[in-house]
Amino acid sequence: MIEGKINKLDLVNRTAVLEDATGKEITLKFPERMNVEICEPETMGTMGGDLEDLEQGFHVQVDVASTQDDGTHVCDAVVCLS
């Protein structure tokens, strides 16, 4: 699992650049059937969402399904923490 802030988000190409706690930038690829969960402040839980619900500056936790040869991480699931 990777946790960090979304610095760049490209919804058309389904990619993002995430900055982790050390300042390292990590490139992410979002497949079509990826699971997205969004924080629900009223219940303190999460609810299902879509990639379009994410925004630059959001803090997220990402489950990585695989890593490509170029170092891009292919995501299995994203939980938005902010």
C-alpha distances in whole Angstrom, upper triangle without the diagonal:
4,7,10,14,15,18,19,19,21,21,24,22,19,17,16,15,12,13,11,13,15,16,15,15,12,14,12,14,15,17,19,18,15,14,14,15,16,17,21,23,26,24,21,19,17,19,19,19,19,18,21,20,18,19,19,19,16,13,10,7,5,5,6,10,11,12,16,19,19,15,14,11,12,10,10,10,10,11,13,14,17
4,7,10,12,14,16,16,19,20,22,21,17,15,13,12,9,10,7,10,12,13,11,11,9,11,10,13,14,17,20,19,15,15,14,15,16,17,21,22,25,24,21,19,18,20,19,19,19,17,20,19,16,17,16,15,14,11,8,6,5,7,8,11,12,12,16,18,17,14,13,10,12,10,11,11,10,10,12,12,15
4,7,10,12,15,15,18,19,23,21,18,16,13,12,8,8,6,8,11,11,11,11,10,12,12,15,15,18,21,20,17,16,14,14,14,15,18,19,23,22,19,18,16,19,19,18,18,17,19,17,14,15,14,13,11,7,6,4,6,9,11,15,16,16,19,21,20,16,15,13,14,12,14,12,10,9,10,9,12
4,7,9,12,13,17,18,21,20,17,15,11,10,6,5,4,6,9,9,9,9,9,12,12,15,16,19,21,22,18,17,15,15,15,15,19,19,23,23,20,19,18,20,20,19,18,16,18,17,13,13,11,9,8,5,6,7,9,12,13,17,18,17,20,22,20,17,15,14,15,14,16,14,11,11,10,10,11
4,6,9,11,14,16,19,19,16,14,10,8,5,5,7,8,11,10,11,9,10,12,12,15,16,19,21,22,18,18,15,15,14,15,18,19,22,23,20,20,18,20,20,18,17,15,16,15,11,10,8,6,6,4,6,9,11,14,16,19,20,19,21,23,21,18,16,15,17,15,17,15,12,12,10,10,9
4,6,7,11,12,16,15,13,10,7,6,5,6,9,12,14,12,12,9,10,10,10,12,13,17,19,20,17,17,14,15,14,15,19,20,23,24,21,21,18,19,19,16,15,12,13,12,9,7,5,5,6,6,7,10,11,15,15,18,19,18,20,22,19,17,15,14,15,14,16,15,11,12,10,11,11
4,7,10,13,16,15,14,11,7,6,6,6,10,13,14,11,11,8,10,10,11,14,15,19,21,23,20,20,18,19,18,19,22,23,26,27,25,24,22,23,22,20,18,15,15,15,11,9,6,6,8,10,11,14,14,18,18,21,21,20,20,22,19,17,15,15,17,16,19,18,15,16,14,15,14
4,7,10,12,12,11,8,5,5,7,9,13,16,17,14,13,10,10,9,10,12,13,17,19,21,18,19,17,19,18,20,23,24,28,29,26,26,23,23,22,19,17,13,13,14,11,9,6,8,10,12,13,15,15,18,18,20,20,19,19,21,18,17,14,15,16,16,19,18,15,17,15,17,16
4,6,9,9,8,6,4,7,9,12,15,18,20,17,16,13,12,10,9,10,11,14,15,18,15,17,15,17,16,19,22,23,26,27,25,24,21,21,19,16,13,10,10,11,8,7,6,9,10,12,12,15,14,17,17,19,19,19,19,21,18,17,14,14,14,14,17,16,13,15,14,16,15
4,6,6,6,5,6,9,12,15,18,21,23,20,19,15,14,11,10,10,10,13,14,17,15,17,16,18,18,21,24,26,29,30,28,26,23,22,20,17,14,10,10,12,10,10,9,13,14,16,16,18,16,19,18,19,20,19,18,21,18,18,14,15,14,14,17,17,15,17,16,19,19
4,6,5,7,8,12,14,17,20,24,25,23,22,18,16,14,12,10,9,11,11,14,13,15,14,16,17,20,22,25,27,28,27,25,21,20,18,14,11,7,7,10,9,10,11,14,14,17,16,18,16,18,18,19,20,20,19,22,20,20,16,16,15,14,16,16,14,16,16,19,18
4,6,8,11,14,17,20,23,27,28,25,24,20,18,15,13,11,11,12,12,15,15,17,16,20,20,23,26,28,31,31,30,28,25,23,20,17,13,10,10,13,13,13,14,18,18,20,19,21,19,21,20,21,21,21,20,22,20,20,17,17,16,16,18,18,17,20,19,23,22
4,6,9,12,15,19,21,25,26,24,22,18,16,12,11,8,9,10,11,14,14,17,17,20,21,24,27,29,32,32,31,29,25,24,21,18,15,11,12,15,14,15,15,18,18,20,19,20,18,19,18,18,18,17,16,18,16,17,13,14,13,14,16,17,17,20,19,23,23
4,7,11,13,17,19,23,24,22,20,17,14,11,8,6,5,7,8,11,11,13,13,16,17,21,23,26,29,29,28,25,22,21,18,15,11,8,10,13,11,12,13,16,16,17,15,16,14,16,15,15,16,15,15,18,16,16,12,12,10,10,13,13,13,16,16,19,20
4,7,10,13,16,20,21,19,16,13,11,7,5,5,6,9,11,14,12,15,14,17,18,21,24,26,29,29,28,26,22,22,19,17,14,10,12,14,11,12,12,14,14,15,14,15,13,15,13,14,14,14,13,16,14,13,9,10,9,10,13,13,12,15,15,18,19
4,6,10,13,16,17,15,13,10,8,6,5,7,8,12,14,16,14,15,14,16,17,19,23,24,28,28,26,24,21,21,19,17,14,11,12,13,10,10,9,11,11,12,11,13,11,14,13,15,15,14,15,17,15,13,10,10,11,11,14,13,12,14,14,16,16
4,7,10,13,14,12,10,6,6,5,6,9,11,15,18,19,17,18,16,18,18,20,24,25,29,29,27,25,23,23,22,19,17,14,15,16,12,12,9,11,12,12,12,13,12,15,14,16,16,14,15,17,14,12,10,10,12,12,16,15,13,15,15,16,17
4,6,10,11,9,8,6,5,6,7,11,12,16,19,20,17,17,16,17,17,18,22,23,27,27,24,23,21,22,21,19,18,14,16,16,12,11,9,9,10,9,9,10,10,13,13,16,16,15,16,18,16,13,11,10,13,12,15,14,12,13,12,13,14
4,7,8,6,5,5,6,9,11,14,16,20,23,23,20,20,19,19,19,20,23,24,27,28,25,24,22,24,24,22,21,18,19,19,15,14,11,10,11,9,10,11,12,15,15,19,18,17,18,20,17,14,13,13,16,15,18,17,15,15,14,14,15
4,5,5,6,7,8,11,12,16,17,21,24,24,21,20,19,19,19,19,23,23,27,27,23,23,22,24,24,22,22,19,21,20,17,16,14,12,12,10,10,10,11,14,14,18,18,16,19,20,18,15,14,13,16,15,18,17,14,15,14,14,15
4,6,7,10,11,15,16,20,21,24,27,27,24,23,21,21,20,20,23,23,27,27,23,23,23,25,26,25,25,22,24,23,19,18,16,14,13,11,12,12,14,16,17,21,21,20,22,24,22,18,18,17,20,19,21,19,17,16,16,14,15
4,6,9,11,15,17,21,23,26,29,29,26,26,24,24,24,24,27,27,31,31,27,27,26,29,29,28,27,25,27,25,22,21,18,16,17,14,15,15,16,18,18,22,22,20,22,23,21,17,18,17,21,20,23,22,20,20,19,18,19
4,6,9,13,15,19,21,25,28,29,25,25,24,24,24,24,27,27,31,31,28,28,26,29,29,27,26,23,25,24,20,19,16,14,15,13,15,15,16,19,19,22,22,20,21,22,19,16,17,17,20,20,23,22,19,20,19,18,18
4,6,10,13,17,19,23,26,27,23,24,23,24,24,24,28,29,32,32,29,28,27,29,28,27,26,22,24,24,20,19,16,15,16,14,15,15,15,17,16,20,19,16,18,18,16,13,13,14,17,17,21,20,18,19,19,19,20
4,7,10,13,16,20,23,24,21,22,21,22,22,23,27,28,32,32,29,28,26,27,26,24,23,20,21,21,18,16,14,13,15,13,14,14,14,16,15,18,17,15,16,16,14,11,11,11,15,15,19,18,17,18,18,18,19
4,6,10,13,16,20,21,18,19,18,20,21,22,26,27,31,31,28,26,24,25,24,22,21,17,20,20,16,16,14,14,15,13,12,12,11,13,12,14,13,11,12,14,11,8,7,8,11,12,15,15,14,16,16,18,19
4,7,10,13,17,18,16,18,17,20,20,23,26,28,31,31,29,27,24,25,23,21,19,15,18,19,15,15,14,15,15,15,13,14,11,13,11,13,12,10,10,12,10,7,5,6,9,10,14,15,14,16,17,19,20
4,7,10,13,15,12,14,14,16,18,20,24,26,29,29,26,24,22,22,20,18,16,12,15,16,13,14,13,15,14,14,12,12,9,11,9,11,10,9,10,13,11,9,6,5,6,7,10,11,11,14,14,17,18
4,6,10,12,10,13,13,16,18,21,24,27,30,30,28,25,22,22,19,17,14,11,14,16,14,15,15,17,16,16,14,14,11,11,10,10,10,10,10,13,12,11,7,6,5,6,9,11,11,15,16,19,20
4,7,8,6,9,10,13,16,19,22,25,28,27,25,23,19,18,16,13,11,8,11,13,12,14,15,17,16,16,13,13,10,11,10,10,11,12,13,16,15,14,10,9,6,5,8,9,9,13,14,17,19
4,6,6,9,11,15,17,21,24,27,29,28,27,24,21,19,16,14,12,10,13,15,15,17,18,21,19,19,16,16,13,12,11,10,11,13,13,17,17,16,12,11,7,7,8,10,11,15,17,20,22
4,6,9,11,15,17,21,23,26,29,28,27,24,20,18,15,13,10,9,12,14,15,17,19,22,20,21,18,18,15,15,14,13,15,16,17,20,20,20,16,14,11,10,10,11,13,16,17,21,22
4,7,9,13,16,19,22,25,27,26,25,22,18,16,13,12,10,10,13,15,15,19,21,23,21,21,18,17,14,13,13,12,14,17,18,21,22,21,17,15,12,10,8,9,11,14,17,20,22
4,6,10,13,17,19,23,25,23,22,19,16,14,11,10,9,8,12,13,13,16,18,20,18,17,14,13,11,10,10,10,13,15,16,20,20,19,15,13,10,7,5,5,8,11,13,17,19
4,7,10,13,16,19,21,20,19,15,12,11,8,8,8,9,12,12,12,16,18,19,16,16,13,12,10,10,11,12,15,17,19,23,23,21,18,15,12,9,7,5,6,8,11,14,17
4,7,10,13,16,18,17,16,13,10,8,6,5,6,7,10,9,9,13,15,16,13,13,10,10,9,10,13,14,17,19,21,25,24,22,19,16,14,10,9,6,5,6,8,11,13
4,7,9,13,15,14,12,9,6,5,5,5,8,9,12,9,10,13,16,16,13,12,10,10,10,12,15,16,19,21,24,27,27,24,21,18,17,13,12,8,6,5,6,9,11
4,6,9,12,12,10,8,5,5,6,6,9,10,11,8,8,11,14,14,10,11,9,11,12,14,17,19,22,24,26,30,29,26,23,20,19,15,15,11,8,6,5,7,8
4,6,9,9,7,6,4,6,9,10,12,14,14,11,11,13,16,15,11,11,10,11,14,16,19,22,25,26,29,32,31,28,25,23,22,18,18,14,11,8,6,6,7
4,6,6,6,5,5,6,10,11,14,16,16,12,14,16,18,17,14,14,14,15,18,19,23,25,28,30,32,36,35,32,29,26,25,22,21,17,14,11,10,9,9
4,6,5,7,8,10,14,14,17,19,19,15,16,17,19,17,14,14,15,17,20,22,25,28,31,32,35,38,37,34,31,29,28,24,24,20,17,13,11,10,9
4,6,8,10,11,15,16,19,21,21,17,19,20,22,21,18,18,19,20,23,25,28,30,34,35,38,41,40,37,34,32,31,27,26,22,20,16,15,14,13
4,5,8,10,13,16,19,21,22,18,19,21,24,22,19,19,18,19,22,23,27,29,32,34,37,40,39,36,34,31,30,26,24,21,19,15,15,13,14
4,7,10,14,15,19,20,21,18,18,20,22,20,17,16,15,16,19,20,24,26,30,31,34,38,37,34,31,28,28,24,23,19,17,13,12,10,11
4,7,10,13,16,18,19,16,17,19,21,20,16,15,14,14,17,18,22,23,27,29,32,35,35,32,29,26,25,21,20,16,14,11,11,10,12
4,7,9,13,15,16,13,14,16,19,18,15,14,12,12,14,16,19,21,24,26,29,33,32,29,26,23,22,18,17,13,11,8,8,9,11
4,6,10,13,14,11,13,16,19,19,16,16,14,14,16,17,20,21,25,27,29,33,32,30,27,24,22,18,16,13,12,9,10,11,13
4,7,10,12,10,12,15,19,19,16,16,14,14,15,15,18,19,22,25,27,30,30,28,25,22,19,16,14,11,10,9,10,13,14
4,7,8,6,9,12,16,17,14,15,13,14,14,16,18,19,22,24,25,29,28,26,23,20,18,15,14,11,10,9,9,13,13
4,5,5,8,11,14,16,14,15,14,15,14,16,17,18,20,22,23,27,26,24,21,19,16,14,13,11,10,11,11,14,15
4,5,6,9,12,14,12,14,12,14,13,14,16,16,19,20,21,24,23,21,18,16,14,12,12,10,9,11,10,14,14
4,5,8,11,14,12,15,14,16,16,18,19,20,22,23,24,27,25,24,20,19,17,15,16,14,12,13,12,15,15
4,7,10,12,10,13,12,14,15,17,19,21,23,24,25,28,27,25,22,20,18,16,16,14,11,11,9,12,11
4,7,9,7,9,9,12,12,15,17,19,21,21,23,26,24,22,19,17,16,14,15,13,9,10,7,10,10
4,6,6,9,10,14,14,18,19,22,23,23,24,27,24,23,19,19,18,16,18,16,12,12,10,12,10
4,6,9,11,14,15,18,19,22,23,22,23,26,23,21,18,18,18,17,19,17,14,14,11,13,11
4,7,9,13,15,18,20,23,24,23,25,27,24,22,20,19,20,18,20,18,14,14,11,11,9
4,6,10,12,16,18,21,22,22,24,27,25,22,19,18,19,16,18,15,11,10,7,7,6
4,7,10,14,16,19,21,21,23,26,24,21,19,17,18,15,17,14,10,9,6,5,5
4,6,10,12,16,18,18,21,24,22,19,17,14,15,12,13,10,7,6,4,5,7
4,7,10,13,15,16,19,22,21,18,16,13,13,10,11,8,6,5,7,7,10
4,6,9,12,13,16,19,18,15,13,10,10,7,8,6,5,7,9,11,13
4,7,9,11,15,18,18,15,13,9,9,6,5,5,6,9,12,14,17
4,6,7,11,14,15,12,10,6,6,4,5,7,9,12,15,17,20
4,7,10,14,15,13,11,8,6,5,5,8,11,14,17,20,23
4,7,10,12,10,9,6,5,7,8,12,14,17,20,22,25
4,7,8,6,6,4,6,9,11,14,16,19,21,23,25
4,5,5,5,6,7,11,14,17,18,21,23,26,28
4,5,7,9,11,15,17,20,21,25,26,29,31
4,6,9,11,15,18,20,21,24,25,27,29
4,6,9,12,16,18,18,21,22,24,26
4,6,9,13,15,15,19,20,22,23
4,6,10,11,12,15,17,19,21
4,7,9,11,15,17,19,21
4,6,7,11,13,16,18
4,7,11,14,16,19
4,7,10,13,16
4,6,9,12
4,6,9
4,6
4
